[in-house]
Amino acid sequence: MNKFDLNTPCLVLDLDILSENLGKMQATSTAAGKKLRPHAKSHKCSALAGKQLEHGAIGICAAKVSEAEVLVKNGINDVLVTGPVASEIKAARLVALLRQSPSLMTVVDHAESIELLDGLLADADLDMDVLVDIDVGLKRTGVPPARALKLADRVLATKQLRLKGVQAYAGQVQHIHRYDDRHTASIECMSQAAEIFRQLQAKEASCTIF
């Protein structure tokens, strides 16, 4: 088909370049000793998420339950929902999705959400891996670092939730123009989360994700 015959607007991909870019991203992560879990909000495409997994990603992130539902429906597993679930309706949908994809994970940042999720999971006779979401300066979601260990203890006290690690997103540093300043700010933010992770890892063997 000639490009002038395309019905615009439409998405056009050079598959060779796409594959090369996916490989570069995975290779860079591997060389740094990191496991890659790309976020689907960057492309919102299950097919691309599948290609990222084929190239070596250990899983896919989704911002909310509805996005995770679409990914799972299209055969994508090992999904992490990065936005804390607060309402009973969303928590129930998350538990229902867990039945379809047992590797599904989510994050928690509030004691009430932990209790809500634990109760729904108990009713369904299921358990689930969770990460403690730590606010390292974005001030959107997450528990303040000073309260993170206490919240993690609430997770450890439940019967249906397994503490797998921490999440810390310093999205605010992307708006710092100079690289040196941005690098310094990023290290400062991540150092807080890293210290919490080290303490949790020392007390709970299942805590492996940072």
Helices and strands as residue ranges (DSSP letters): G 3-5, H 15-31, G 40-42, H 46-54, E 60-62, H 65-73, E 79-81, H 88-100, E 105-108, H 111-124, E 128-134, H 145-156, E 161-168, G 171-175, H 179-203
